[in-house]
Amino acid sequence: MEWHPEAEAYLKKVPFFVRKKVKGEVEKYLKTQGKNKVTPEDFLKAKEVLLNKMSEAEKGYEVSGCFGVDSCPNALTSSSRLLKTLEEILEEEKITQFLISRVGGKLKAHHKFKVCLSECPNACTQIYICDFALHGVVKISVNPKACSFCESCIETCEEGAIELTEFGPVINEELCVGCGHCLKVCPESALTEEFRGYKVYLGGKLGRHPRLATLLGCFSAEEIPILLRNILFLYKNYNQKGERLGAIIERLSWDRFIRELKELV
């Protein structure tokens, strides 16, 4: 579709990482209006329509994942099946219908219960601003007797989480992000995999009162679906007017929320 120079100038003001998508959506909309050229006026009209459309949510939830093991060298888990299971749970729990009943009308994008998953600690899917978020991690076990003191683990650790003592490597759990890079370079298997699963974060959101998600703990892939169901039970039980999970946690307090969550197990 042909673009007027002024319309192209408007398009260039759109952030580069969504510019291609915006261009496609504008052209798609204008084709429905019988247009074959994008004028400045057409662009602004399409922008208004598309922004209004974006503010309304067709579903009461959103599930997103990252590139995964097939496309990312840092991926620690393979979670496509898990993501599908989590989406099925959200559908079974009728989250969309529940939120419509709480909101009392059309849902907006900020009402959505957001689930996101990153296969590694790089957290490409913005896990810290989602209601229920996971990122893949590996927990390392140390066998000091096997260590050859080559220092390969120290050189590869970007977090400075490994110290080499006279007794072998010591991992600072507070600094370690569970990326597993040290496992790949240890020639003597002094560092081995103890656990591979997910760190779970709860209650992240943006908006008028932003809140970074809080770390709940580490869980296996088998434990995650049960955990989500329990989280949704509390979310539905305490939800007022379609508020986000983070708002509920703030209102109840983290300690009370976790106490009631543990009672469901």
C-alpha positions in Angstrom: 0.0 0.0 0.0 1.3 3.5 -0.9 2.2 5.8 2.0 2.1 9.6 2.0 5.4 11.1 3.2 3.8 12.7 6.2 2.1 9.4 7.1 5.5 7.7 6.9 6.9 10.4 9.2 4.2 9.5 11.8 5.1 5.9 11.4 8.8 6.6 12.1 7.8 8.0 15.5 6.5 4.5 16.5 9.1 2.5 18.5 11.1 0.4 16.1 10.3 -3.0 17.8 6.5 -2.6 17.0 6.7 -0.4 13.9 6.3 -3.3 11.4 3.3 -4.6 13.3 1.7 -1.1 13.5 2.2 -0.6 9.8 0.5 -3.9 9.0 -2.4 -3.2 11.3 -2.9 0.3 9.8 -2.9 -1.1 6.3 -5.2 -3.9 7.3 -7.7 -1.5 8.8 -7.6 0.9 5.9 -8.3 -1.9 3.4 -11.5 -2.6 5.3 -12.4 1.0 4.6 -11.7 0.7 0.9 -8.5 2.8 1.0 -5.4 2.0 -1.1 -3.2 4.8 0.2 -2.2 5.9 3.7 -2.6 9.7 4.2 -1.7 11.5 7.4 -5.4 11.8 8.3 -5.9 8.1 7.6 -3.0 7.2 9.8 -4.3 9.2 12.7 -7.8 7.8 12.3 -6.5 4.2 12.2 -4.3 4.9 15.2 -7.3 6.1 17.2 -9.4 3.0 16.2 -6.6 0.6 16.9 -5.8 2.1 20.3 -9.4 1.8 21.3 -9.5 -1.8 20.1 -6.3 -2.6 22.1 -7.8 -1.2 25.3 -10.6 -3.8 25.1 -9.8 -7.4 26.0 -11.5 -10.3 24.3 -10.2 -12.7 26.9 -9.7 -12.2 30.6 -6.2 -13.8 30.5 -3.0 -13.7 28.5 -0.4 -16.5 28.3 3.0 -15.7 26.7 6.3 -17.5 26.4 9.8 -16.9 25.0 11.6 -18.4 22.0 12.3 -21.7 23.8 15.0 -24.3 23.4 14.6 -24.4 19.6 15.7 -20.8 19.1 17.5 -19.7 22.2 21.0 -21.1 23.4 20.3 -19.9 27.0 17.0 -21.9 27.4 17.0 -24.3 30.3 13.6 -25.8 30.0 11.2 -26.8 27.2 7.8 -25.5 28.2 5.5 -25.4 25.2 3.4 -28.2 26.7 3.3 -26.6 30.1 2.2 -23.3 28.7 -0.7 -25.1 26.9 -1.7 -26.7 30.1 -1.7 -23.4 32.0 -3.9 -21.8 29.3 -6.3 -24.8 29.5 -6.5 -24.2 33.3 -7.4 -20.6 32.8 -10.1 -21.6 30.4 -11.4 -24.3 32.7 -11.5 -21.8 35.6 -13.6 -19.5 33.3 -11.4 -16.5 34.1 -12.9 -14.4 31.3 -16.5 -14.9 32.5 -15.4 -14.4 36.1 -13.8 -11.0 35.3 -16.7 -9.9 33.3 -18.9 -10.6 36.3 -16.6 -8.6 38.6 -16.0 -5.7 36.2 -19.7 -5.5 35.3 -19.0 -4.8 31.6 -16.4 -5.0 28.9 -13.0 -6.0 29.9 -10.0 -3.7 29.4 -6.4 -4.9 28.8 -5.4 -4.0 32.3 -8.0 -6.5 33.7 -6.2 -9.5 32.2 -4.7 -12.2 34.4 -1.3 -12.5 32.8 0.8 -15.6 32.8 4.3 -15.5 31.3 7.2 -17.9 31.1 10.9 -17.4 30.3 13.0 -20.4 29.7 16.0 -18.8 31.4 16.9 -16.1 33.9 17.3 -13.5 31.1 13.5 -13.1 31.5 12.7 -11.9 27.9 9.0 -12.2 28.6 8.9 -9.5 31.3 8.1 -11.9 34.1 8.4 -9.2 36.8 5.2 -7.5 35.6 2.9 -10.5 35.3 0.4 -12.0 37.7 1.8 -15.5 37.5 5.3 -15.8 36.1 7.9 -18.5 35.7 11.5 -18.6 34.6 13.6 -21.7 34.0 16.4 -22.3 36.5 19.0 -25.0 37.3 20.2 -25.6 40.9 23.8 -26.6 41.1 25.3 -29.3 43.4 29.0 -29.2 44.3 31.3 -32.1 44.6 34.5 -30.5 46.1 36.6 -33.7 45.8 36.2 -33.7 42.0 37.4 -30.1 41.6 40.7 -29.6 39.7 40.8 -25.9 40.7 40.9 -24.8 37.0 38.7 -21.8 37.8 36.7 -22.2 34.6 33.5 -21.9 36.6 34.6 -18.6 38.1 35.6 -17.2 34.7 32.2 -18.0 33.1 30.0 -16.8 36.0 28.7 -13.4 35.1 27.1 -12.9 38.6 30.3 -13.5 40.6 28.4 -16.2 42.5 31.2 -18.7 42.7 34.2 -18.6 45.0 37.0 -21.1 44.8 38.2 -22.0 48.3 40.9 -24.5 49.4 38.0 -27.0 49.7 36.7 -26.4 46.2 34.0 -24.1 44.7 31.4 -22.5 46.9 28.2 -21.0 45.3 26.6 -17.9 46.8 22.9 -18.8 46.5 21.9 -15.1 46.9 23.9 -14.2 43.8 23.3 -17.3 41.7 20.5 -16.9 39.1 20.5 -20.5 38.1 21.6 -20.0 34.5 23.7 -23.2 34.4 26.6 -21.8 32.4 29.1 -23.1 35.0 27.9 -26.7 34.4 28.9 -26.4 30.7 32.5 -25.5 31.4 33.4 -27.7 34.4 35.7 -30.4 33.0 35.6 -32.6 36.1 31.9 -32.7 36.9 32.6 -31.0 40.2 29.4 -29.0 39.5 26.4 -31.1 38.6 22.7 -30.5 38.2 20.6 -31.0 41.3 17.3 -29.5 40.2 15.8 -28.2 36.9 12.5 -26.4 37.1 11.1 -22.9 37.5 11.2 -19.9 39.8 7.7 -18.7 40.3 6.9 -15.0 40.8 3.5 -13.5 41.8 1.7 -10.3 41.6 3.6 -8.2 39.0 1.8 -5.4 37.2 2.1 -2.0 35.6 -0.5 0.8 35.6 -1.3 3.5 38.1 0.1 1.5 41.0 2.9 -0.6 39.5 4.3 -3.6 41.5 7.2 -5.9 40.7 6.4 -9.6 41.1 7.5 -11.3 44.3 9.5 -14.5 44.3 7.5 -17.4 45.7 10.0 -20.2 45.3 11.2 -23.0 43.0 8.9 -25.6 41.6 9.0 -28.5 39.2 7.0 -28.6 36.0 4.7 -31.1 37.6 3.9 -28.8 40.5 3.2 -25.7 38.4 -0.4 -26.6 37.3 -1.6 -27.4 40.8 0.0 -24.2 42.1 -1.8 -22.1 39.4 -5.1 -23.6 40.4 -4.5 -22.7 44.0 -3.5 -19.2 43.1 -6.6 -18.8 41.0 -8.7 -20.0 43.9 -7.5 -17.2 46.1 -7.5 -14.7 43.2 -11.2 -15.4 42.6 -12.1 -15.5 46.3 -10.7 -12.1 47.1 -11.0 -10.3 43.8 -12.8 -6.9 43.9 -14.0 -5.3 40.6 -11.5 -7.2 38.4 -8.3 -6.1 40.2 -5.0 -7.7 39.5 -3.4 -10.3 41.7 -0.8 -7.8 42.9 -3.5 -5.5 44.2 -5.0 -8.4 46.2 -1.6 -9.4 47.6 -1.0 -5.7 48.7 -4.5 -5.6 50.3 -4.2 -8.9 52.2 -0.4 -8.7 52.8 2.1 -11.1 51.4 2.3 -13.1 54.6 -1.4 -13.7 54.8 -1.6 -14.6 51.1 1.2 -17.2 51.4 -0.3 -18.6 54.6 -3.7 -19.1 52.9 -1.9 -20.5 49.8 -0.1 -23.1 52.0 -3.4 -24.1 53.6 -4.7 -25.2 50.2 -1.9 -27.7 49.7 
